[in-house]
Amino acid sequence: MLRDSDMPLASIAEEVGLSAPRLRTLVRQDVGITLTRLRRWSRLRTAVADLPAGAAAVGAATAGFADQAHLTRTARDFIGRTPASLRRDGATLAAPRDDS
């Protein structure tokens, strides 16, 4: 199954009738973060949603991360916590913010 966060940017842009650079610009203007960061956030939310039901490695694979370490690095980068601490606390994720 191919998720939107796995689709090549060119395919997404073509699907909505825009060039890839134009899509990036519009997302940055309208959402306030880069498209890359938005896509990573989407994968992270998917993985965290799967945490209560299974292992972090399964959540990482389901969400499209290369491996559990990739999920852990992304979680620390975005929210300063590990998947294990999120599972322990039963945490959910809110909307992303731009820290760049």
N, C-alpha and C positions, 0 to 999 in steps of 0.2 A: 504494500500500500504506500503510495506516495503522498506525503503531507505537503501543504503549501510551504512550510519551512524548509522542505527538501528540494523544492522545485528550483531549477536554475533561474536566476534573476531575469535573464532574457526571455524565458518562457512566461514568467509572470507578467512582464512588461508587454509582451505580445498579446497575451490574453486580455489585458485591459486597454490595448490600443495605444500604448505609449512606448517611447524609447526607454531603455534602461536608465540613462542619465536623467531623463525627465521624471521618471518614476521616483528615483532617489531624491531628487530635488523636492518633489511634491510631498513625499512622506516627511522629509525633514521640516518643511514649512508647516504642514498641517498637523503632524503628530508631535513634532518637537524633538525627535531623536532620529538617528540615522536608520535607514532600512536594515542594515546589518544588525544593529543593536536590537531593533524591533523583532527581527527573525530569531535572534538568539534568545530574547526574552520569551518568545512563544514556545521555543523548545524547552526552556527552563520550566515554564509553567506546566507544560505537559508532563515533564519528568516528576515534578513535585506532586502533581495530582495523583500520580501512580505510586508514590512512596508508601502511603499507609497500607496498600494492598500487597506490596512486594519489595524485593530487594532493590537497592539503588542501581545496581547493574542492569536490572530489567527495565527500570524507569528510564535509564540513560539510553538503552537500545531502542525502546519504544519511541522516545522523543527525538531520536536521530543524532545523538551524541556519538562520537567515535568510541568512547568507552566510559567507564565510571569515573576515571580520573578527569576526563574532559568535563563531565557534569559537575564534579566537585570544584574544579577551577572556575567554571562559569558561575556557579552558585556563590562562591567566595567573592568573585569579582563584582557581581551584581548586587548581592544582598549581605555580604560579609558573614555568611553562615554556610555550614556544610549540609549536604542532604541528610546526614544522620541526625544532626541537631534539629532540622526541620521536621523529620519524621517523629522524633522523640516529643516535640512540642505540638505536633499536629498542625503545623503552620500552613497558611495559604498565602499566595502572593498577590499583591495589589498591582496597580498599573506601574509601568516602568518610568524612570526619570533619567534625564540626561546628565551624566557626571563628567562628560568629556569637555 
